[in-house]
């Protein structure tokens, strides 16, 4: 049976009161249910596993859908819907599929589902197409075996496949659901696969009310049952307001919430009924620029100063990273000179050095670019996606003003920010990125290049032929020493062109009820996957 999600627009009702009583009741659970209630700052972007590439959304997909290869909480790879695999030649991999697996609606899992999912996810409208971009085709050997043939050697194919979620071909065909529509595209909100779920994962979909809740229940027939977690029903709630999230866990309306507001971390650590778990992430928060348009979006007759690398560098050197880390981030996180974190393959310590904070240099660069009296640019920022995202942008507005750069800040909820950015409405903006495959190939393709269908999140349309060529070399280079040297070349060019301004790697901080949660495994990918939570019986 397929259950259709209900919809509701607006956040006002959810946050109308400081008390958490505004959280609506959900359909009653069985009397013996172990209900796990958890929440974070922003909602998922939908239920379609091939539509939106978004950390919170990807974690939610992992509860209900499975990939062929999955990533454990510590980053290691383990079998998913593929029990085993072998590489028979540099471009061919044979995957032995798990037998006796059924989708939630009862269909058996077969090789046909893998092939259909491949054809679906590779669509141009899919944010997740990067997971299979190196694959030429998938061939069916028999019902339980497929060959994956890549366009060239791919040293990180297994890492790529960890977010390639498998859907049921009969279900897709029966519901005319082969077309992917991501957030902000026509039809996305009513797309069948965005409102319904039929996966093989340990939890089944029950209900979704956009911006309020997503409800799941245990899948008793899962190949990897979640019974060990003690969770029989899970209720996810987006809670944008930081104070409301704190109130929710303190009043026991939520069993777990994240991110903990940085100013509250030490106080919550003192409470005996709560446990605070924290650690680093591989997400880098950064600024990016429109490097191609001739004029400003909001002032069509005014030249776009961000096309000039000297102006972009002036912005970079006007940002006091140490002050941001000390004051805005309260000492949490790690300042970065690269778009990737140390956990990601391709990171280089020498290249991680930031350009120096130097207001005089910024003013000189502006003058050299023909703007001795400064510039005015539109500036866009989410206000509920990253830790202190709006505060970061507000602080940077003041820093830029000191060198003659006026940044007109427009902060908005992430649900509005993502489609607007994807539609090319930004020229200077804040975003965060965790490479799905924990490899440089991911941000190279998604953030820093444009050819061959790349650049889904390269909203500024930055393009450099040398970087494009290096991306292709890195994608097929199996010698890790040579690959590292190629990566270093990329970072040298990016440092010169300044299409982005790296800021820092975010921390991840969770607060949870001691008497409810027996074990919580913090994922290297961030966010919460239910199989890594165990309730007390």
Secondary structure by P-SEA (a helix, b strand, c coil): cbbbbbbbccccccccccccccccccccccccccccccccccccccccccccccaaaaaaaaacccccbbbccccbbbbccccccccccccbbbbbccccccccccccccaaaaaaaaaaaaccccccccccccccccccccccbbbbbccccccccccccccbbbbbaaaaaaacccccccccccccccccccccccccccccccccccccbbbbbbccccccccccccccbbbbbbbccaaaaaaaaaaccccccccccccaaaaaaacccbbbbbbbbccccbbbbbccccccccccccccccccaaaaaaaaaacaaaaaaaccccccccccccccccccccccccccccccccaaaaaaaaaaacccccbbbbbbbbcccccaaaaaaaaaaaaaaaacbbbbbbbbcaaaaaaaaaacccccbbbbbccccccaaaaaacccccccccccccccccccaaaaaaaaaaaccccaaaaaaaaaaaaaaaaaaccccccbbbbbbbbbbcccccccccccccccccccccccc
